[in-house]
């Protein structure tokens, strides 16, 4: 049976002159997030064809763990720092696995 993990897919479009700054801010947030006990996986992905488009792929043990992440100091700092770098506000999309071969190691 597939575990009821909470998956957040968060697309972001960054201003062209802010790409490198975004990468730094997003990577710092990801590194801190990976240390949270409820975070199973936290990836920062960049589109191969359009370097201004990124996706955060976040997997949590539960919805409560995702909410706890949003209350951390590093998330609040990320949100404050990333907002001016974006073309438009980001909108997270929340998912559950239906079928996967992903095995959480944490």
N, CA, C and O atoms as a printed pandas DataFrame, in Angstrom:
     atom_number atom_name residue_name chain_id  residue_number  x_coord  y_coord  z_coord
0              1         N          UNK        A               1    0.839   -1.196    0.000
1              2        CA          UNK        A               1    0.000    0.000    0.000
2              3         C          UNK        A               1    0.876    1.249    0.000
3              4         O          UNK        A               1    1.881    1.308    0.708
4              5         N          UNK        A               2    0.500    2.223   -0.778
5              6        CA          UNK        A               2    1.248    3.467   -0.889
6              7         C          UNK        A               2    1.002    4.317    0.356
7              8         O          UNK        A               2   -0.134    4.485    0.799
8              9         N          UNK        A               3    2.096    4.851    0.911
9             10        CA          UNK        A               3    1.957    5.721    2.083
10            11         C          UNK        A               3    1.258    7.017    1.695
11            12         O          UNK        A               3    1.439    7.499    0.576
12            13         N          UNK        A               4    0.460    7.591    2.599
13            14        CA          UNK        A               4   -0.239    8.845    2.289
14            15         C          UNK        A               4    0.675   10.060    2.473
15            16         O          UNK        A               4    0.400   10.928    3.302
16            17         N          UNK        A               5    1.752   10.118    1.706
17            18        CA          UNK        A               5    2.664   11.257    1.774
18            19         C          UNK        A               5    2.017   12.487    1.146
19            20         O          UNK        A               5    1.188   12.371    0.243
20            21         N          UNK        A               6    2.392   13.637    1.620
21            22        CA          UNK        A               6    1.902   14.923    1.109
22            23         C          UNK        A               6    2.942   15.442    0.113
23            24         O          UNK        A               6    4.108   15.615    0.468
24            25         N          UNK        A               7    2.529   15.688   -1.117
25            26        CA          UNK        A               7    3.438   16.171   -2.159
26            27         C          UNK        A               7    3.017   17.577   -2.578
27            28         O          UNK        A               7    1.862   17.816   -2.930
28            29         N          UNK        A               8    3.966   18.490   -2.534
29            30        CA          UNK        A               8    3.723   19.861   -2.999
30            31         C          UNK        A               8    4.552   20.090   -4.255
31            32         O          UNK        A               8    5.768   19.894   -4.255
32            33         N          UNK        A               9    3.887   20.503   -5.317
33            34        CA          UNK        A               9    4.538   20.881   -6.572
34            35         C          UNK        A               9    4.318   22.380   -6.712
35            36         O          UNK        A               9    3.182   22.848   -6.791
36            37         N          UNK        A              10    5.423   23.130   -6.743
37            38        CA          UNK        A              10    5.308   24.582   -6.695
38            39         C          UNK        A              10    6.059   25.202   -7.874
39            40         O          UNK        A              10    7.278   25.365   -7.817
40            41         N          UNK        A              11    5.339   25.544   -8.936
41            42        CA          UNK        A              11    5.989   26.191  -10.081
42            43         C          UNK        A              11    6.230   27.674   -9.793
43            44         O          UNK        A              11    5.411   28.349   -9.171
44            45         N          UNK        A              12    7.372   28.151  -10.262
45            46        CA          UNK        A              12    7.706   29.566  -10.102
46            47         C          UNK        A              12    8.375   30.067  -11.373
47            48         O          UNK        A              12    9.186   29.369  -11.983
48            49         N          UNK        A              13    8.024   31.286  -11.762
49            50        CA          UNK        A              13    8.727   31.934  -12.863
50            51         C          UNK        A              13    9.476   33.130  -12.283
51            52         O          UNK        A              13    8.903   33.986  -11.609
52            53         N          UNK        A              14   10.770   33.157  -12.567
53            54        CA          UNK        A              14   11.674   34.147  -11.999
54            55         C          UNK        A              14   11.983   35.209  -13.054
55            56         O          UNK        A              14   12.075   34.913  -14.245
56            57         N          UNK        A              15   12.139   36.439  -12.598
57            58        CA          UNK        A              15   12.563   37.510  -13.512
58            59         C          UNK        A              15   13.923   37.143  -14.098
59            60         O          UNK        A              15   14.784   36.602  -13.403
60            61         N          UNK        A              16   14.105   37.439  -15.372
61            62        CA          UNK        A              16   15.301   37.009  -16.098
62            63         C          UNK        A              16   16.604   37.453  -15.423
63            64         O          UNK        A              16   17.587   36.713  -15.410
64            65         N          UNK        A              17   16.601   38.651  -14.871
65            66        CA          UNK        A              17   17.833   39.155  -14.244
66            67         C          UNK        A              17   17.992   38.683  -12.794
67            68         O          UNK        A              17   18.895   39.141  -12.094
68            69         N          UNK        A              18   17.129   37.779  -12.342
69            70        CA          UNK        A              18   17.169   37.302  -10.951
70            71         C          UNK        A              18   17.433   35.797  -10.849
71            72         O          UNK        A              18   17.330   35.230   -9.761
72            73         N          UNK        A              19   17.763   35.155  -11.942
73            74        CA          UNK        A              19   17.896   33.691  -11.960
74            75         C          UNK        A              19   18.941   33.204  -10.955
75            76         O          UNK        A              19   18.650   32.315  -10.155
76            77         N          UNK        A              20   20.127   33.758  -10.979
77            78        CA          UNK        A              20   21.194   33.282  -10.090
78            79         C          UNK        A              20   20.851   33.547   -8.632
79            80         O          UNK        A              20   21.115   32.709   -7.770
80            81         N          UNK        A              21   20.273   34.692   -8.355
81            82        CA          UNK        A              21   19.867   35.011   -6.985
82            83         C          UNK        A              21   18.785   34.033   -6.517
83            84         O          UNK        A              21   18.817   33.568   -5.378
84            85         N          UNK        A              22   17.834   33.722   -7.394
85            86        CA          UNK        A              22   16.790   32.755   -7.053
86            87         C          UNK        A              22   17.412   31.398   -6.721
87            88         O          UNK        A              22   17.047   30.774   -5.724
88            89         N          UNK        A              23   18.341   30.945   -7.545
89            90        CA          UNK        A              23   18.971   29.650   -7.306
90            91         C          UNK        A              23   19.605   29.599   -5.920
91            92         O          UNK        A              23   19.490   28.595   -5.216
92            93         N          UNK        A              24   20.264   30.669   -5.535
93            94        CA          UNK        A              24   20.910   30.723   -4.223
94            95         C          UNK        A              24   19.868   30.693   -3.109
95            96         O          UNK        A              24   19.997   29.912   -2.166
96            97         N          UNK        A              25   18.847   31.526   -3.205
97            98        CA          UNK        A              25   17.805   31.605   -2.179
98            99         C          UNK        A              25   17.056   30.272   -2.072
99           100         O          UNK        A              25   16.814   29.779   -0.971
100          101         N          UNK        A              26   16.696   29.703   -3.202
101          102        CA          UNK        A              26   15.956   28.433   -3.202
102          103         C          UNK        A              26   16.810   27.290   -2.669
103          104         O          UNK        A              26   16.311   26.434   -1.939
104          105         N          UNK        A              27   18.082   27.270   -3.025
105          106        CA          UNK        A              27   18.976   26.209   -2.548
106          107         C          UNK        A              27   19.187   26.294   -1.043
107          108         O          UNK        A              27   19.212   25.268   -0.363
108          109         N          UNK        A              28   19.339   27.503   -0.517
109          110        CA          UNK        A              28   19.487   27.678    0.934
110          111         C          UNK        A              28   18.240   27.167    1.660
111          112         O          UNK        A              28   18.341   26.476    2.673
112          113         N          UNK        A              29   17.071   27.513    1.135
113          114        CA          UNK        A              29   15.824   27.047    1.743
114          115         C          UNK        A              29   15.720   25.526    1.672
115          116         O          UNK        A              29   15.314   24.884    2.641
116          117         N          UNK        A              30   16.082   24.957    0.540
117          118        CA          UNK        A              30   16.006   23.505    0.376
118          119         C          UNK        A              30   16.931   22.791    1.358
119          120         O          UNK        A              30   16.543   21.792    1.963
120          121         N          UNK        A              31   18.142   23.295    1.517
121          122        CA          UNK        A              31   19.086   22.666    2.441
122          123         C          UNK        A              31   18.551   22.677    3.872
123          124         O          UNK        A              31   18.649   21.675    4.580
124          125         N          UNK        A              32   17.988   23.800    4.295
125          126        CA          UNK        A              32   17.398   23.878    5.642
126          127         C          UNK        A              32   16.181   22.964    5.754
127          128         O          UNK        A              32   15.999   22.283    6.764
128          129         N          UNK        A              33   15.360   22.952    4.722
129          130        CA          UNK        A              33   14.127   22.155    4.740
130          131         C          UNK        A              33   14.423   20.671    4.852
131          132         O          UNK        A              33   13.696   19.941    5.525
132          133         N          UNK        A              34   15.485   20.220    4.198
133          134        CA          UNK        A              34   15.838   18.788    4.237
134          135         C          UNK        A              34   16.193   18.322    5.645
135          136         O          UNK        A              34   16.201   17.120    5.912
136          137         N          UNK        A              35   16.482   19.246    6.541
137          138        CA          UNK        A              35   16.820   18.901    7.924
138          139         C          UNK        A              35   15.580   18.727    8.797
139          140         O          UNK        A              35   15.678   18.210    9.910
140          141         N          UNK        A              36   14.430   19.145    8.314
141          142        CA          UNK        A              36   13.192   19.015    9.089
142          143         C          UNK        A              36   12.799   17.539    9.195
143          144         O          UNK        A              36   12.902   16.804    8.213
144          145         N          UNK        A              37   12.355   17.102   10.367
145          146        CA          UNK        A              37   12.017   15.681   10.525
146          147         C          UNK        A              37   10.855   15.216    9.646
147          148         O          UNK        A              37   10.795   14.035    9.303
148          149         N          UNK        A              38    9.939   16.095    9.275
149          150        CA          UNK        A              38    8.784   15.705    8.466
150          151         C          UNK        A              38    8.994   15.818    6.970
151          152         O          UNK        A              38    8.091   15.505    6.193
152          153         N          UNK        A              39   10.177   16.264    6.550
153          154        CA          UNK        A              39   10.473   16.409    5.121
154          155         C          UNK        A              39   11.135   15.133    4.621
155          156         O          UNK        A              39   12.172   14.716    5.135
156          157         N          UNK        A              40   10.525   14.517    3.614
157          158        CA          UNK        A              40   11.048   13.293    3.017
158          159         C          UNK        A              40   11.964   13.634    1.847
159          160         O          UNK        A              40   12.987   12.983    1.639
160          161         N          UNK        A              41   11.589   14.661    1.085
161          162        CA          UNK        A              41   12.366   15.059   -0.090
162          163         C          UNK        A              41   12.071   16.521   -0.382
163          164         O          UNK        A              41   10.956   16.997   -0.168
164          165         N          UNK        A              42   13.093   17.236   -0.877
165          166        CA          UNK        A              42   12.922   18.650   -1.208
166          167         C          UNK        A              42   13.863   18.964   -2.353
167          168         O          UNK        A              42   15.076   19.040   -2.158
168          169         N          UNK        A              43   13.311   19.150   -3.560
169          170        CA          UNK        A              43   14.104   19.396   -4.762
170          171         C          UNK        A              43   13.817   20.771   -5.339
171          172         O          UNK        A              43   12.694   21.268   -5.260
172          173         N          UNK        A              44   14.830   21.373   -5.914
173          174        CA          UNK        A              44   14.686   22.598   -6.700
174          175         C          UNK        A              44   15.047   22.222   -8.132
175          176         O          UNK        A              44   16.169   21.792   -8.402
176          177         N          UNK        A              45   14.093   22.384   -9.048
177          178        CA          UNK        A              45   14.272   21.993  -10.443
178          179         C          UNK        A              45   14.194   23.213  -11.352
179          180         O          UNK        A              45   13.406   24.127  -11.107
180          181         N          UNK        A              46   15.023   23.226  -12.413
181          182        CA          UNK        A              46   14.997   24.313  -13.391
182          183         C          UNK        A              46   14.632   23.738  -14.752
183          184         O          UNK        A              46   15.150   22.698  -15.159
184          185         N          UNK        A              47   13.742   24.420  -15.445
185          186        CA          UNK        A              47   13.307   24.009  -16.775
186          187         C          UNK        A              47   14.502   24.006  -17.733
187          188         O          UNK        A              47   15.309   24.936  -17.725
188          189         N          UNK        A              48   14.611   22.978  -18.543
189          190        CA          UNK        A              48   15.723   22.855  -19.481
190          191         C          UNK        A              48   15.617   23.818  -20.658
191          192         O          UNK        A              48   16.636   24.204  -21.232
192          193         N          UNK        A              49   14.409   24.207  -21.022
193          194        CA          UNK        A              49   14.225   25.086  -22.178
194          195         C          UNK        A              49   14.038   26.548  -21.797
195          196         O          UNK        A              49   14.418   27.438  -22.558
196          197         N          UNK        A              50   13.463   26.804  -20.638
197          198        CA          UNK        A              50   13.212   28.172  -20.189
198          199         C          UNK        A              50   13.850   28.341  -18.807
199          200         O          UNK        A              50   13.263   27.935  -17.803
200          201         N          UNK        A              51   15.042   28.933  -18.749
201          202        CA          UNK        A              51   15.761   29.033  -17.475
202          203         C          UNK        A              51   15.102   29.924  -16.432
203          204         O          UNK        A              51   15.568   29.981  -15.294
204          205         N          UNK        A              52   14.029   30.619  -16.794
205          206        CA          UNK        A              52   13.322   31.435  -15.799
206          207         C          UNK        A              52   12.265   30.630  -15.052
207          208         O          UNK        A              52   11.664   31.134  -14.103
208          209         N          UNK        A              53   12.033   29.396  -15.464
209          210        CA          UNK        A              53   10.986   28.573  -14.843
210          211         C          UNK        A              53   11.613   27.507  -13.945
211          212         O          UNK        A              53   12.523   26.777  -14.337
212          213         N          UNK        A              54   11.083   27.452  -12.724
213          214        CA          UNK        A              54   11.550   26.516  -11.714
214          215         C          UNK        A              54   10.359   25.799  -11.105
215          216         O          UNK        A              54    9.222   26.263  -11.193
216          217         N          UNK        A              55   10.637   24.666  -10.488
217          218        CA          UNK        A              55    9.625   23.931   -9.732
218          219         C          UNK        A              55   10.275   23.458   -8.442
219          220         O          UNK        A              55   11.385   22.926   -8.446
220          221         N          UNK        A              56    9.568   23.659   -7.346
221          222        CA          UNK        A              56    9.957   23.031   -6.094
222          223         C          UNK        A              56    9.131   21.759   -5.965
223          224         O          UNK        A              56    7.906   21.787   -6.080
224          225         N          UNK        A              57    9.807   20.657   -5.727
225          226        CA          UNK        A              57    9.169   19.362   -5.518
226          227         C          UNK        A              57    9.406   18.997   -4.059
227          228         O          UNK        A              57   10.528   18.676   -3.667
228          229         N          UNK        A              58    8.352   19.047   -3.260
229          230        CA          UNK        A              58    8.476   18.848   -1.823
230          231         C          UNK        A              58    7.611   17.666   -1.402
231          232         O          UNK        A              58    6.440   17.583   -1.773
232          233         N          UNK        A              59    8.189   16.755   -0.629
233          234        CA          UNK        A              59    7.436   15.599   -0.144
234          235         C          UNK        A              59    7.534   15.571    1.375
235          236         O          UNK        A              59    8.621   15.605    1.952
236          237         N          UNK        A              60    6.369   15.508    1.999
237          238        CA          UNK        A              60    6.262   15.519    3.458
238          239         C          UNK        A              60    5.615   14.230    3.942
239          240         O          UNK        A              60    4.865   13.584    3.210
240          241         N          UNK        A              61    5.912   13.866    5.180
241          242        CA          UNK        A              61    5.305   12.670    5.768
242          243         C          UNK        A              61    3.804   12.823    5.949
243          244         O          UNK        A              61    3.066   11.839    5.907
244          245         N          UNK        A              62    3.346   14.072    6.153
245          246        CA          UNK        A              62    1.923   14.294    6.391
246          247         C          UNK        A              62    1.576   15.752    6.097
247          248         O          UNK        A              62    2.474   16.587    5.986
248          249         N          UNK        A              63    0.289   16.069    5.969
249          250        CA          UNK        A              63   -0.108   17.472    5.827
250          251         C          UNK        A              63    0.358   18.326    7.010
251          252         O          UNK        A              63    0.705   19.493    6.829
252          253         N          UNK        A              64    0.366   17.759    8.205
253          254        CA          UNK        A              64    0.831   18.507    9.379
254          255         C          UNK        A              64    2.308   18.869    9.253
255          256         O          UNK        A              64    2.727   19.943    9.684
256          257         N          UNK        A              65    3.090   17.977    8.667
257          258        CA          UNK        A              65    4.512   18.268    8.459
258          259         C          UNK        A              65    4.704   19.378    7.437
259          260         O          UNK        A              65    5.612   20.198    7.571
260          261         N          UNK        A              66    3.862   19.407    6.425
261          262        CA          UNK        A              66    3.942   20.484    5.435
262          263         C          UNK        A              66    3.577   21.805    6.085
263          264         O          UNK        A              66    4.205   22.826    5.806
264          265         N          UNK        A              67    2.576   21.799    6.943
265          266        CA          UNK        A              67    2.190   23.015    7.655
266          267         C          UNK        A              67    3.297   23.458    8.605
267          268         O          UNK        A              67    3.574   24.652    8.717
268          269         N          UNK        A              68    3.926   22.520    9.280
269          270        CA          UNK        A              68    5.035   22.847   10.183
270          271         C          UNK        A              68    6.178   23.493    9.409
271          272         O          UNK        A              68    6.819   24.420    9.902
272          273         N          UNK        A              69    6.431   23.007    8.206
273          274        CA          UNK        A              69    7.465   23.602    7.347
274          275         C          UNK        A              69    7.157   25.073    7.090
275          276         O          UNK        A              69    8.057   25.912    7.146
276          277         N          UNK        A              70    5.920   25.388    6.814
277          278        CA          UNK        A              70    5.522   26.762    6.495
278          279         C          UNK        A              70    5.666   27.703    7.700
279          280         O          UNK        A              70    5.610   28.923    7.548
280          281         N          UNK        A              71    5.847   27.138    8.875
281          282        CA          UNK        A              71    5.993   27.941   10.082
282          283         C          UNK        A              71    7.450   28.116   10.517
283          284         O          UNK        A              71    7.721   28.789   11.512
284          285         N          UNK        A              72    8.387   27.516    9.782
285          286        CA          UNK        A              72    9.800   27.627   10.149
286          287         C          UNK        A              72   10.358   28.996    9.779
287          288         O          UNK        A              72    9.848   29.672    8.887
288          289         N          UNK        A              73   11.410   29.386   10.479
289          290        CA          UNK        A              73   12.070   30.665   10.191
290          291         C          UNK        A              73   12.666   30.670    8.785
291          292         O          UNK        A              73   12.608   31.686    8.093
292          293         N          UNK        A              74   13.239   29.541    8.357
293          294        CA          UNK        A              74   13.859   29.538    7.021
294          295         C          UNK        A              74   12.820   29.648    5.908
295          296         O          UNK        A              74   13.093   30.257    4.875
296          297         N          UNK        A              75   11.618   29.062    6.102
297          298        CA          UNK        A              75   10.578   29.229    5.081
298          299         C          UNK        A              75   10.118   30.683    5.016
299          300         O          UNK        A              75    9.972   31.244    3.930
300          301         N          UNK        A              76    9.893   31.287    6.173
301          302        CA          UNK        A              76    9.459   32.685    6.193
302          303         C          UNK        A              76   10.508   33.593    5.546
303          304         O          UNK        A              76   10.167   34.527    4.820
304          305         N          UNK        A              77   11.777   33.312    5.814
305          306        CA          UNK        A              77   12.869   34.077    5.193
306          307         C          UNK        A              77   12.877   33.847    3.672
307          308         O          UNK        A              77   13.051   34.788    2.899
308          309         N          UNK        A              78   12.688   32.593    3.255
309          310        CA          UNK        A              78   12.635   32.277    1.827
310          311         C          UNK        A              78   11.516   33.054    1.147
311          312         O          UNK        A              78   11.733   33.689    0.115
312          313         N          UNK        A              79   10.335   33.004    1.719
313          314        CA          UNK        A              79    9.176   33.675    1.112
314          315         C          UNK        A              79    9.428   35.178    0.972
315          316         O          UNK        A              79    9.094   35.780   -0.048
316          317         N          UNK        A              80   10.014   35.767    1.996
317          318        CA          UNK        A              80   10.313   37.195    1.960
318          319         C          UNK        A              80   11.361   37.533    0.886
319          320         O          UNK        A              80   11.242   38.533    0.177
320          321         N          UNK        A              81   12.379   36.683    0.786
321          322        CA          UNK        A              81   13.462   36.936   -0.167
322          323         C          UNK        A              81   13.079   36.600   -1.602
323          324         O          UNK        A              81   13.557   37.252   -2.530
324          325         N          UNK        A              82   12.228   35.597   -1.804
325          326        CA          UNK        A              82   11.926   35.134   -3.154
326          327         C          UNK        A              82   10.845   35.968   -3.836
327          328         O          UNK        A              82   10.855   36.106   -5.059
328          329         N          UNK        A              83    9.928   36.516   -3.075
329          330        CA          UNK        A              83    8.793   37.235   -3.656
330          331         C          UNK        A              83    9.210   38.311   -4.657
331          332         O          UNK        A              83    8.625   38.365   -5.739
332          333         N          UNK        A              84   10.185   39.166   -4.360
333          334        CA          UNK        A              84   10.548   40.194   -5.340
334          335         C          UNK        A              84   11.279   39.657   -6.578
335          336         O          UNK        A              84   11.456   40.384   -7.555
336          337         N          UNK        A              85   11.696   38.407   -6.539
337          338        CA          UNK        A              85   12.413   37.810   -7.675
338          339         C          UNK        A              85   11.465   37.204   -8.705
339          340         O          UNK        A              85   11.885   36.871   -9.813
340          341         N          UNK        A              86   10.198   37.061   -8.350
341          342        CA          UNK        A              86    9.238   36.331   -9.185
342          343         C          UNK        A              86    8.474   37.238  -10.138
343          344         O          UNK        A              86    8.229   38.409   -9.846
344          345         N          UNK        A              87    8.106   36.678  -11.274
345          346        CA          UNK        A              87    7.266   37.368  -12.253
346          347         C          UNK        A              87    5.865   37.561  -11.683
347          348         O          UNK        A              87    5.248   38.610  -11.869
348          349         N          UNK        A              88    5.366   36.532  -10.983
349          350        CA          UNK        A              88    4.042   36.588  -10.364
350          351         C          UNK        A              88    4.063   35.704   -9.128
351          352         O          UNK        A              88    4.933   34.843   -9.003
352          353         N          UNK        A              89    3.125   35.899   -8.215
353          354        CA          UNK        A              89    3.098   35.057   -7.007
354          355         C          UNK        A              89    2.955   33.574   -7.368
355          356         O          UNK        A              89    2.297   33.216   -8.345
356          357         N          UNK        A              90    3.579   32.736   -6.566
357          358        CA          UNK        A              90    3.489   31.298   -6.818
358          359         C          UNK        A              90    2.247   30.715   -6.154
359          360         O          UNK        A              90    1.740   31.243   -5.164
360          361         N          UNK        A              91    1.771   29.604   -6.732
361          362        CA          UNK        A              91    0.590   28.920   -6.210
362          363         C          UNK        A              91    0.943   27.437   -6.046
363          364         O          UNK        A              91    1.083   26.724   -7.040
364          365         N          UNK        A              92    1.088   26.971   -4.810
365          366        CA          UNK        A              92    1.395   25.555   -4.601
366          367         C          UNK        A              92    0.222   24.665   -5.013
367          368         O          UNK        A              92   -0.941   25.039   -4.857
368          369         N          UNK        A              93    0.542   23.499   -5.533
369          370        CA          UNK        A              93   -0.459   22.473   -5.841
370          371         C          UNK        A              93   -0.119   21.261   -4.986
371          372         O          UNK        A              93    1.022   20.801   -4.982
372          373         N          UNK        A              94   -1.108   20.746   -4.264
373          374        CA          UNK        A              94   -0.882   19.640   -3.334
374          375         C          UNK        A              94   -1.391   18.326   -3.933
375          376         O          UNK        A              94   -2.472   18.265   -4.518
376          377         N          UNK        A              95   -0.579   17.278   -3.771
377          378        CA          UNK        A              95   -0.891   15.969   -4.343
378          379         C          UNK        A              95   -0.633   14.865   -3.326
379          380         O          UNK        A              95    0.074   15.057   -2.337
380          381         N          UNK        A              96   -1.232   13.689   -3.599
381          382        CA          UNK        A              96   -0.908   12.436   -2.933
382          383         C          UNK        A              96   -0.462   11.466   -4.011
383          384         O          UNK        A              96   -0.927   11.544   -5.148
384          385         N          UNK        A              97    0.442   10.546   -3.665
385          386        CA          UNK        A              97    0.829    9.498   -4.599
386          387         C          UNK        A              97   -0.345    8.550   -4.818
387          388         O          UNK        A              97   -1.022    8.162   -3.865
388          389         N          UNK        A              98   -0.579    8.186   -6.046
389          390        CA          UNK        A              98   -1.533    7.136   -6.388
390          391         C          UNK        A              98   -0.753    5.879   -6.753
391          392         O          UNK        A              98   -1.103    4.776   -6.332
392          393         N          UNK        A              99    0.300    6.053   -7.535
393          394        CA          UNK        A              99    1.160    4.942   -7.925
394          395         C          UNK        A              99    2.576    5.484   -8.036
395          396         O          UNK        A              99    2.808    6.501   -8.689
396          397         N          UNK        A             100    3.521    4.807   -7.399
397          398        CA          UNK        A             100    4.914    5.247   -7.434
398          399         C          UNK        A             100    5.828    4.101   -7.032
399          400         O          UNK        A             100    5.400    3.146   -6.383
400          401         N          UNK        A             101    7.086    4.206   -7.424
401          402        CA          UNK        A             101    8.080    3.281   -6.898
402          403         C          UNK        A             101    9.024    4.026   -5.960
403          404         O          UNK        A             101   10.063    3.499   -5.560
404          405         N          UNK        A             102    8.649    5.264   -5.612
405          406        CA          UNK        A             102    9.426    6.078   -4.687
406          407         C          UNK        A             102    9.390    5.456   -3.306
407          408         O          UNK        A             102    8.316    5.167   -2.778
408          409         N          UNK        A             103   10.553    5.250   -2.722
409          410        CA          UNK        A             103   10.671    4.685   -1.378
410          411         C          UNK        A             103   11.336    5.721   -0.482
411          412         O          UNK        A             103   12.524    5.998   -0.648
412          413         N          UNK        A             104   10.608    6.294    0.453
413          414        CA          UNK        A             104   11.231    7.252    1.360
414          415         C          UNK        A             104   12.332    6.582    2.192
415          416         O          UNK        A             104   12.154    5.475    2.700
416          417         N          UNK        A             105   13.450    7.259    2.319
417          418        CA          UNK        A             105   14.563    6.713    3.104
418          419         C          UNK        A             105   14.639    7.363    4.464
419          420         O          UNK        A             105   15.464    6.971    5.289
420          421         N          UNK        A             106   13.812    8.329    4.713
421          422        CA          UNK        A             106   13.867    9.112    5.948
422          423         C          UNK        A             106   12.623    8.876    6.781
423          424         O          UNK        A             106   12.486    9.450    7.861
